[in-house]
Amino acid sequence: MSEAPTLDAVRHNTGPSRRFCVAPMMDWTTPHFRYLARILSKRALLYTEMVTTGALIHGDTERFLRHDPSEYPLALQLGGSDPGELAHCAKLAEQFGFDEVNLNVGCPSDRVQNNMIGACLMGHPDKVAEAVAAMIAATDLPVTVKHRIGINGRESWDELCEFIDKVSAAGCRTFIVHARIAILEGLSPKENRDIPPLKYDWVYRLKERYPHLEIIINGGIKTFEECHEHLRHTDGVMLGREAYHNPWLLAGVDTEFFGEPAPVANRHEALRAMFPFIQQELDRGVYLTHISRHIMGLFHGMPGGRQFRRHISENAHKHGSGLEVIQAALARVRMPEPATVAES
Ligand SMILES: Cc1cc2nc3c(=O)[nH]c(=O)nc-3n(C[C@H](O)[C@H](O)[C@H](O)COP(=O)(O)O)c2cc1C
């Protein structure tokens, strides 16, 4: 049976709402995408791309942790396994203003496996527990873990529970569970996001077995209807690819899951709200393509959406391209009709 939460776990009971989260995604959930996501939803909890402890400690720390204050609530995801290094990076997360620090125990890439980062750590629950304890001791931020339901060769229910038992005993009270195993040899990271079957019922069972823990479900979720169904069994949902490819979905989150007004009325307004930030980034030397590729999904499925994307693809990479490319692309999609005022 699971143990009662420790005092430390209770101390870490605070933090942002995780009812609706946008998943950490390398090269995708960059500061530019997150800026757009935050225009669309004030309440979704955003996660950074994974940053390894090695990169943070030995690389350009400021660059890796750079974000705009408007992105809050924002969680920093770390990749690593050395308790001392993770503790140091958790402290950095706090100093730089993040709202949560998350440990990646789900990434299956070979590159990270060789460094004992990511999903391979599911085979070493004691090591994860030690790392989490060190992080908790180093920061007042909530420390959370994102993981799979198993890895090949270690995919039983009992082994999953052993992982949760040990890591929760170390003080972690929030587990973000990608509802499939990772196969560590023979599948690419992309295949590992599609091929192992989703087992949502395992995540539901975790919540039943550990009611005192916060369990967030992830993997293959696309619609609000699906989110509501998962929320009947878990504490929160995390969406990755759908939120990136169809970011307008985020514009409904505040109303649908928090009962608050939507921050923007339409896609045009959302993109225009990004213009000052785009200009600021261009002024500091960022290439337009590094920003524009993250707004390509905004008119997904809309009349004119294809022309919008084509204009950006054909022009953003040209030397000296600026905000005018985005403005011209926007002009290719028709403004929605203003809503008719209901007669009283
Ligand atoms: C391009 C890409 C990059 C990803 N990078 C990370 C990462 O850095 N850290 C992580 O924990 N998961 C990463 N993931 C996995 C997602 O966070 C998520 O668990 C997975 O995509 C399943 O959720 P979804 O079906 O809603 O996309 C990545 C996924 C994609 C598509």
The ligand as an SDF file (V2000), in Angstrom:
LIG
                    3D

 31 33  0  0  0  0  0  0  0  0999 V2000
    9.0400   17.3890  -30.8870 C   0  0  0  0  0  0  0  0  0  0  0  0
    8.8560   16.7930  -29.5250 C   0  0  0  0  0  0  0  0  0  0  0  0
    9.8050   17.0150  -28.5470 C   0  0  0  0  0  0  0  0  0  0  0  0
    9.6440   16.4910  -27.2600 C   0  0  0  0  0  0  0  0  0  0  0  0
   10.5450   16.8110  -26.2820 N   0  0  0  0  0  0  0  0  0  0  0  0
   10.3140   16.4230  -24.9930 C   0  0  0  0  0  0  0  0  0  0  0  0
   11.1140   16.8980  -23.9210 C   0  0  0  0  0  0  0  0  0  0  0  0
   12.0440   17.6950  -24.0900 O   0  0  0  0  0  0  0  0  0  0  0  0
   10.8290   16.4380  -22.6680 N   0  0  0  0  0  0  0  0  0  0  0  0
    9.7970   15.5690  -22.4160 C   0  0  0  0  0  0  0  0  0  0  0  0
    9.5600   15.1910  -21.2650 O   0  0  0  0  0  0  0  0  0  0  0  0
    9.0180   15.1250  -23.4130 N   0  0  0  0  0  0  0  0  0  0  0  0
    9.2290   15.5590  -24.6790 C   0  0  0  0  0  0  0  0  0  0  0  0
    8.3640   15.1760  -25.6770 N   0  0  0  0  0  0  0  0  0  0  0  0
    7.2160   14.3150  -25.3310 C   0  0  0  0  0  0  0  0  0  0  0  0
    5.9960   15.1510  -24.9720 C   0  0  0  0  0  0  0  0  0  0  0  0
    6.2390   15.9530  -23.8280 O   0  0  0  0  0  0  0  0  0  0  0  0
    4.7740   14.2490  -24.7240 C   0  0  0  0  0  0  0  0  0  0  0  0
    5.0450   13.4370  -23.6130 O   0  0  0  0  0  0  0  0  0  0  0  0
    4.4490   13.3670  -25.9170 C   0  0  0  0  0  0  0  0  0  0  0  0
    4.4970   14.1000  -27.1310 O   0  0  0  0  0  0  0  0  0  0  0  0
    3.0550   12.7290  -25.7670 C   0  0  0  0  0  0  0  0  0  0  0  0
    2.0470   13.7210  -25.6480 O   0  0  0  0  0  0  0  0  0  0  0  0
    1.1320   14.1630  -26.9130 P   0  0  0  0  0  0  0  0  0  0  0  0
    0.5790   12.8860  -27.5050 O   0  0  0  0  0  0  0  0  0  0  0  0
    0.0880   15.0540  -26.3380 O   0  0  0  0  0  0  0  0  0  0  0  0
    2.0390   14.8510  -27.8900 O   0  0  0  0  0  0  0  0  0  0  0  0
    8.5110   15.6840  -26.9620 C   0  0  0  0  0  0  0  0  0  0  0  0
    7.5570   15.4790  -27.9610 C   0  0  0  0  0  0  0  0  0  0  0  0
    7.7080   16.0310  -29.2220 C   0  0  0  0  0  0  0  0  0  0  0  0
    6.6270   15.8180  -30.2570 C   0  0  0  0  0  0  0  0  0  0  0  0
  1  2  1  0
  2  3  1  0
  2 30  2  0
  3  4  2  0
  4  5  1  0
  4 28  1  0
  5  6  2  0
  6  7  1  0
  6 13  1  0
  7  8  2  0
  7  9  1  0
  9 10  1  0
 10 11  2  0
 10 12  1  0
 12 13  2  0
 13 14  1  0
 14 15  1  0
 14 28  1  0
 15 16  1  0
 16 17  1  0
 16 18  1  0
 18 19  1  0
 18 20  1  0
 20 21  1  0
 20 22  1  0
 22 23  1  0
 23 24  1  0
 24 25  2  0
 24 26  1  0
 24 27  1  0
 28 29  2  0
 29 30  1  0
 30 31  1  0
M  END
$$$$
